[in-house]
Amino acid sequence: MPAWSQEDEERLLQMVRDTGLTQREIAQKIGRTEAAVSARLTIIRKRAAQGME
């Protein structure tokens, strides 16, 4: 699977925020593994937390 693009991250966040789907369900819909979705969300959250410091 290719690296996550900004568009991929935005789609992921939108799905988490707006759909109520589990990480597993989101992974299936976007063609990534559950582990990849979980890891990317962790990265996004860490990035957001650093921006708030």
N, C-alpha and C positions, 0 to 999 in steps of 0.2 A: 504494500500500500504506500502511496506517496506521502510525503510530509504533509502536515496540516497547514493549510493556507489560512489567511485571515478570514476568508469567506467560509471555510469549513468550521472555524472556531465560532464565528457569528451564528451559523446555522445550528451548531451544537448548543450554544447558549440559549438560542430561541426555543429549541425543542425542550430543553430542561425547564425553561421558564414557563412556556405556554402550553405544553401538551400533557404534562403529568405522567409521561412515560417513564419507565425505569431505565437505568443505564443499559441494561441488557436489550430492552426493546429499541432504544435509540440506536444502539450499535447495529442491530439487525437492519434497521431502516436505512442507515447510512453506509453500510458495508464495511464496518470496522469491528474489531473485537471489543468485547466488554472491557477488557483490560486496557485497551488503547483509549477508549472513551473515559474511563476512570482516571487514567494517568493524565490525559489532556485537561480534564476538569481540575485536577490538582494543580497543574501548571498554571492554568488560568487564574485559579483562586490565589495562588502564591503571588502571581504577577499583580493582581488587584490589591492584595494586602500590602505589597511593597510600595505601591503607588499611593497608599493612604498614610504612609508613615511620615 
